[in-house]
Amino acid sequence: MENKEKNFEELMTELEETVKKLENREISLDDAIKAYSKGLELSKECYEILDKNQKLVTKKMTEQGLEDFSEENK
């Protein structure tokens, strides 16, 4: 199996599938705990990708002399 880093869309798809598993009322407690833990990891990875890209966009905007669009500046 190829060990490549997943992109945001792949992570979101996997997170959505994990949420569907958790919504299934037939899931065992052990499986629910595993799915919940996996969901937390996936959401963390998604957040890290979004954060990294927000910083990249902010840097590019600053380099071009454009204003920062972050929440602090509203």
C-alpha positions in Angstrom: 0.0 0.0 0.0 1.3 3.5 -0.9 2.0 5.6 2.1 1.1 9.1 0.8 -0.3 12.1 2.6 -4.0 12.5 2.0 -5.3 15.7 0.7 -8.1 17.8 2.3 -10.9 16.3 0.2 -9.8 12.7 0.9 -9.7 13.5 4.6 -13.1 15.1 4.6 -14.6 12.1 2.7 -13.2 9.8 5.3 -14.4 12.0 8.1 -17.9 12.0 6.6 -17.9 8.2 6.4 -16.7 8.0 10.0 -19.6 10.3 11.1 -22.1 8.1 9.3 -20.7 5.1 11.2 -21.2 6.9 14.4 -24.8 7.9 13.5 -25.6 4.2 13.1 -27.5 3.1 16.2 -26.4 -0.5 15.6 -22.7 0.3 16.2 -21.1 -1.4 19.2 -19.5 0.7 22.0 -16.0 -0.4 21.1 -16.5 0.4 17.4 -18.0 3.8 18.3 -15.0 4.7 20.5 -12.6 3.7 17.7 -14.6 5.7 15.1 -14.8 8.7 17.4 -11.0 8.6 17.9 -10.5 8.3 14.2 -12.8 11.2 13.6 -10.9 13.4 16.0 -7.6 12.6 14.2 -9.2 13.3 10.8 -10.6 16.6 12.0 -7.3 17.6 13.5 -5.6 16.8 10.1 -8.2 18.9 8.3 -7.7 21.8 10.6 -4.0 21.7 10.2 -4.3 21.8 6.4 -6.8 24.7 6.6 -4.5 26.6 9.1 -1.4 26.0 6.9 -3.2 27.3 3.8 -4.7 30.3 5.6 -1.2 31.3 6.7 0.0 30.8 3.1 -2.7 33.0 1.7 -2.2 35.6 4.4 1.5 35.7 3.6 0.9 36.0 -0.1 -1.6 38.8 0.5 0.9 40.6 2.7 3.7 40.3 0.2 1.4 41.9 -2.4 0.6 44.8 0.0 -3.0 43.6 0.5 -4.7 43.8 3.9 -4.9 40.8 6.2 -8.4 39.4 6.2 -8.1 37.6 9.5 -10.9 37.9 12.2 -8.8 40.2 14.3 -8.9 42.9 11.7 -12.7 43.0 11.3 
